[in-house]
C-alpha cells in the first residue's frame, strides 16, 4: 500500500500546483485541510470500530480511498482536484486507528511498542520503494501513474485483507470485552481525560513538524532548486532507507525505554535534524539532516501510540486511538505555517521555527506524564485510606 503512497506523497503538492495554478501558501493550506478531515474521520472511524467491529470499517475505508485516488486522474478539472484533496483526509483516515486497534486487541500490552515499531518499519519499506519506482518510471509533475498505482493497490489490499480475515479466522473482540460506545459518550470520555489531552497537544505540535514534512520539503526545493522533484524523491528514499536499515536495531533499543524517554529522544533528534536542513548546502548535508530527522521519527511516532495505549480502556481502544488523529491538525498547520514562513522569511527561518515547535511539544508530553503519575499516587493513597 505504501509503495503507491511513496510515489504520490513527495510530489503531490507540485501536482496540485501544476493543475490549479495556486501559490505555495494556498497549496499548503489545501493539503493541510486533509488533516482536518483526518481529525474528524479518525475519531469517527475509531469509535465506529468499537461499535461495529474493526474489520468492516477497515475494508470499507480501503474501497472508498481507492475511488478517491482514482479521481485524481481527472487532472483537467482543477476544482475537482481541490475537492478530492479536501475530502481525502476524512475518507482515508478510518483505516489507521482501526488497524492499530485490531493489532493491539491481539497483542500483549508489553509487546505493543515493538508491534507498533515493526508496523511502522514495514510501512516505510513501501515508502522507500515508492519514490525509486517513481524516478525509474519517469514520474513528472503531470503524471497520472502514481494515482493509478495507489488506487489499484488499495482495492487489491481490501480483497487481500478480506481473504486474510477468513483464512486465519480473525474475529472481533468478544462481546464480554466490549461495552456500548456511542459518539457522544466517546467525546465526553476523551474531553474529561486530562492526561490524554496533554499527550494529544504534545503530539499535535510534533505533527506540525513531521506530519506533512514531504509537502514542506517539496515547496522548499521547488523554490530553491531547479531539479527539485528528483532531488526530493532521492532524499525521501534516504529517509525510508534509514528506517529499513536501522529499524530493527532501534526497536531493540526502544524495548528497553519507557514511551516518555523514547519521545524525549525522538523530539531532540527531530529538532537537530530540522536545524540541519536550515544550514544544509548540498545533497550530502541534506542527507545527514534527513538521517537525524528520521531517527527522531522512528523513536517518536511508535512511542506516541504506546504512551496513549498505557491509559486506554480496553473497550474504548478504537476511540482512544482514533483520538490520536487530533494530532493530524498539526499536518494542517504545518504546511500552511511553513508556506508563510518560506515565502516571507526564507527556508532557514522556516526550519528553525519548526525546530522550536518540536522542542515545545516536549512540555506537553512531560506534563501529561507528571499528571498521570499524580493520578496514580492519588489513587494509591485513597486505596490505602479505604483499607484503614
C-alpha positions in Angstrom: 0.0 0.0 0.0 2.7 2.5 0.9 4.6 1.7 -2.3 1.9 3.7 -4.0 1.7 6.4 -1.4 5.5 6.7 -1.7 5.0 7.5 -5.4 2.4 10.2 -4.7 3.4 11.9 -1.5 6.7 13.5 -2.5 5.3 15.4 -5.5 1.6 15.8 -4.6 1.9 19.5 -3.8 3.7 20.1 -7.1 1.0 18.1 -8.9 -1.7 20.3 -7.4 0.3 23.4 -8.2 0.7 22.4 -11.9 -3.1 21.9 -12.5 -4.6 24.5 -10.2 -2.1 27.3 -10.6 -2.2 28.2 -6.9 0.7 29.6 -4.9 2.7 27.7 -2.3 0.7 29.2 0.6 -2.6 28.2 -0.9 -1.4 24.7 -1.8 -0.1 24.2 1.7 -3.5 25.4 3.1 -5.4 23.0 0.8 -3.2 20.0 1.5 -3.3 20.8 5.2 -7.1 20.7 5.2 -6.9 16.9 4.6 -5.6 16.8 8.1 -8.7 18.4 9.5 -10.8 15.8 7.7 -8.4 13.2 9.1 -9.0 14.5 12.6 -12.8 14.0 12.3 -12.6 10.8 10.3 -10.1 9.1 12.5 -12.1 9.7 15.7 -15.3 8.7 14.0 -13.7 5.6 12.5 -12.2 4.5 15.8 -15.4 5.0 17.6 -17.4 3.1 14.9 -14.9 0.3 15.1 -15.6 -0.1 18.8 -19.3 -0.3 17.9 -19.4 -2.3 14.7 -16.0 -4.1 14.6 -12.6 -3.2 13.1 -12.8 -5.4 10.0 -15.9 -3.8 8.5 -14.6 -0.3 8.9 -11.1 -1.2 7.5 -12.5 -2.8 4.4 -15.0 -0.1 3.6 -12.3 2.6 4.1 -9.9 1.0 1.7 -12.5 0.7 -1.1 -13.6 4.4 -0.6 -9.9 5.5 -0.6 -9.3 3.6 -3.8 -12.1 5.6 -5.5 -10.8 8.9 -4.3 -7.3 8.3 -5.7 -8.8 7.2 -9.0 -10.5 10.6 -9.1 -7.1 12.4 -9.0 -6.5 11.1 -12.6 -9.1 13.6 -13.8 -6.5 16.3 -13.9 -8.3 18.6 -16.3 -10.8 19.6 -13.6 -9.0 21.9 -11.2 -12.0 22.3 -8.9 -12.4 18.5 -8.6 -8.8 18.1 -7.6 -9.2 20.6 -4.8 -12.4 19.0 -3.7 -10.9 15.5 -3.7 -8.0 16.8 -1.7 -10.3 18.3 0.9 -12.3 15.0 1.4 -9.3 12.7 1.1 -8.2 13.1 4.7 -11.6 12.3 6.1 -12.4 9.3 3.9 -8.9 7.7 4.2 -8.4 8.2 7.9 -10.8 5.5 9.0 -8.3 2.7 8.3 -5.3 3.6 10.6 -6.9 3.7 14.0 -8.9 0.6 13.2 -5.8 -1.3 12.1 -3.8 -0.3 15.1 -6.6 -1.1 17.5 -7.0 -4.5 15.9 -3.3 -5.1 16.3 -3.5 -4.1 20.0 -6.5 -6.4 20.5 -4.4 -9.4 19.7 -1.1 -8.3 21.2 0.1 -8.4 24.8 0.5 -4.9 26.3 4.2 -5.3 26.9 4.8 -6.2 23.2 2.7 -3.3 21.7 5.6 -0.9 21.5 7.5 -3.5 19.4 4.4 -4.2 17.3 3.8 -0.5 16.6 7.5 -0.1 15.7 7.6 -3.1 13.4 4.4 -1.9 11.6 6.0 1.5 11.2 9.1 -0.1 9.6 7.0 -2.2 7.3 5.1 0.9 6.1 8.3 2.7 5.4 9.7 -0.1 3.3 6.9 0.8 0.9 7.8 4.5 1.2 11.4 3.6 0.4 10.5 1.7 -2.7 7.8 4.0 -3.9 9.9 7.1 -4.8 12.5 5.0 -6.5 9.8 3.4 -8.7 8.6 6.9 -9.4 12.0 8.0 -10.6 12.5 4.9 -12.7 9.0 5.2 -14.2 9.8 8.9 -15.1 7.2 10.4 -12.8 6.7 14.1 -13.6 4.5 16.9 -12.2 1.8 15.9 -14.7 1.9 12.1 -14.2 -1.2 10.1 -13.6 0.7 6.8 -13.0 1.1 7.2 -9.2 -2.7 7.6 -8.7 -3.4 4.6 -10.9 -1.0 2.5 -8.8 -2.4 3.7 -5.4 -6.0 3.2 -6.4 -5.2 -0.4 -7.7 -3.2 -1.3 -4.6 -5.8 -0.1 -2.2 -8.5 -2.1 -3.9 -6.3 -5.2 -4.1 -5.4 -4.7 -0.4 -9.0 -4.7 0.6 -9.6 -8.0 -1.2 -6.4 -9.5 0.4 -7.5 -8.4 3.9 -10.9 -10.0 3.4 -9.2 -13.3 2.4 -6.8 -13.0 5.3 -9.5 -12.5 7.8 -11.3 -15.6 6.6 -8.2 -17.8 6.1 -7.0 -17.1 9.7 -10.4 -16.9 11.3 -9.7 -13.4 12.7 -12.6 -12.5 14.9 -13.6 -9.2 16.6 -13.0 -9.0 20.4 -15.7 -10.9 22.2 -18.9 -9.2 23.4 -17.8 -9.6 27.0 -14.8 -7.4 26.4 -16.9 -4.7 24.8 -19.1 -2.0 26.3 -21.6 0.1 24.4 -19.8 3.1 23.0 -21.5 6.0 21.2 -20.1 9.2 19.7 -21.4 11.4 22.4 -20.1 9.2 25.2 -16.8 8.8 23.5 -16.3 12.5 23.0 -17.1 13.2 26.7 -14.7 10.5 27.8 -11.9 12.0 25.7 -12.7 15.5 26.8 -12.5 14.6 30.5 -9.2 12.7 30.3 -6.7 15.5 31.1 -3.7 13.2 30.7 -4.8 12.2 27.2 -5.4 15.8 26.2 -1.9 16.8 27.2 -0.5 13.9 25.2 -2.6 15.0 22.3 -1.4 18.6 22.4 2.2 17.4 22.5 1.5 15.1 19.5 -0.1 18.0 17.7 2.9 20.2 18.0 5.2 17.4 16.9 3.0 16.7 13.9 3.3 20.3 12.8 6.9 19.3 12.0 6.7 15.8 10.7 3.0 15.3 9.7 3.4 16.8 6.2 7.2 17.2 6.1 7.3 15.9 2.5 5.0 18.8 1.5 7.2 21.3 3.4 10.3 20.0 1.6 8.6 19.9 -1.8 7.7 23.6 -1.6 11.2 24.4 -0.3 13.0 22.5 -3.1 10.7 23.9 -5.7 11.6 27.4 -4.8 15.3 26.8 -4.1 16.4 24.2 -6.6 15.9 23.8 -10.4 15.7 19.9 -10.2 13.7 19.9 -7.0 11.4 16.9 -7.8 14.2 14.4 -8.5 16.2 15.8 -5.6 13.2 15.4 -3.3 12.4 11.8 -4.3 16.0 10.8 -3.7 16.1 12.5 -0.3 12.8 10.8 0.7 14.2 7.5 -0.3 17.1 8.1 2.0 14.5 8.8 4.7 12.8 5.5 4.2 16.1 3.6 3.6 17.3 4.7 7.1 14.1 3.3 8.6 14.6 0.0 6.8 18.3 -0.3 7.7 18.1 1.0 11.3 14.6 -0.1 12.2 15.3 -3.5 13.9 18.3 -2.3 15.9 16.3 0.7 17.1 13.3 -1.4 18.0 15.5 -3.4 20.4 16.7 -0.1 21.9 13.1 1.1 22.3 12.1 -2.1 24.1 14.3 -1.0 27.0 12.9 2.5 27.1 9.7 3.9 28.5 7.5 5.6 26.0 8.2 9.0 27.5 12.0 8.6 27.2 11.6 7.5 23.6 9.5 10.6 22.9 12.2 12.9 24.5 14.9 11.3 22.5 12.8 11.4 19.3 11.9 15.1 19.8 15.6 16.1 20.3 16.6 14.2 17.2 13.8 15.9 15.3 14.9 19.4 16.4 18.5 18.8 15.5 17.6 17.3 12.1 15.3 20.2 11.2 18.0 22.7 12.2 20.3 20.6 9.9 18.0 21.3 7.0 18.3 25.0 7.7 22.0 25.0 7.3 22.4 22.4 4.6 24.1 23.5 1.4 24.4 20.3 -0.8 22.9 16.9 -1.2 25.2 15.2 1.3 24.4 17.7 4.1 20.7 17.3 3.3 21.1 13.6 3.6 22.8 13.9 7.0 20.0 16.1 8.2 17.4 13.7 6.9 19.1 10.8 8.7 19.0 12.6 12.0 15.4 13.7 11.4 14.4 10.1 10.5 15.9 8.6 13.7 13.8 11.1 15.7 10.7 10.0 13.8 11.5 6.3 14.5 11.6 7.0 18.2 8.7 9.4 18.4 5.8 8.0 16.3 5.5 4.5 17.8 6.1 5.9 21.3 3.1 8.3 20.9 0.8 5.3 20.4 2.5 3.4 23.2 2.1 6.2 25.7 -1.6 6.6 24.9 -2.1 2.8 24.9 -1.0 2.8 28.6 -4.0 5.0 29.6 -6.5 3.4 27.2 -9.6 1.4 28.5 -9.9 -1.8 26.6 -13.5 -1.2 25.5 -12.5 2.2 24.0 -9.3 1.3 22.3 -10.6 2.3 18.9 -11.9 5.6 20.3 -8.7 6.5 22.0 -6.5 5.5 19.0 -8.9 7.5 16.8 -8.5 10.5 19.1 -4.8 10.5 18.2 -6.0 11.8 14.8 -6.5 15.1 16.7 -2.7 15.5 16.2 -3.3 15.5 12.5 -4.4 19.1 12.9 -0.7 19.7 13.1 -0.5 18.4 9.5 -2.9 21.2 8.6 -0.9 23.9 10.5 2.5 22.6 9.3 2.2 23.2 5.5 0.2 26.4 5.9 2.6 27.9 8.5 5.7 26.7 6.7 4.4 28.2 3.4 4.0 31.6 5.1 7.5 31.4 6.7 9.1 30.2 3.5 7.5 32.9 1.3 8.1 35.8 3.7 11.2 34.9 5.6 13.0 32.1 3.7 13.9 28.5 4.2 16.4 28.9 7.0 14.0 30.8 9.2 11.2 28.3 8.4 13.3 25.3 9.5 14.5 27.0 12.7 10.9 27.8 13.6 9.8 24.2 13.1 12.7 23.1 15.4 11.4 25.4 18.2 7.9 24.0 17.8 9.2 20.4 18.1 11.1 21.3 21.3 7.9 22.9 22.7 6.0 19.7 22.2 8.1 18.1 24.9 6.5 20.3 27.5 3.1 18.7 26.9 4.3 15.1 26.9 6.2 15.7 30.2 3.3 17.5 31.8 1.0 14.6 30.8 3.4 12.1 32.3 3.6 14.0 35.6 -0.2 14.4 35.8 -0.6 10.7 35.2 1.9 9.9 38.0 0.0 12.3 40.3 -3.3 10.4 39.5 -1.6 7.1 40.2 -0.2 8.2 43.5 -3.6 9.8 44.5 -5.4 6.5 43.7 -2.9 4.5 45.8 -3.4 6.9 48.8 -7.2 6.6 48.5 -6.9 2.8 48.4 -4.7 2.8 51.5 -7.1 5.1 53.3 -10.1 2.8 52.5 -8.1 -0.2 53.9 -7.6 1.5 57.3 
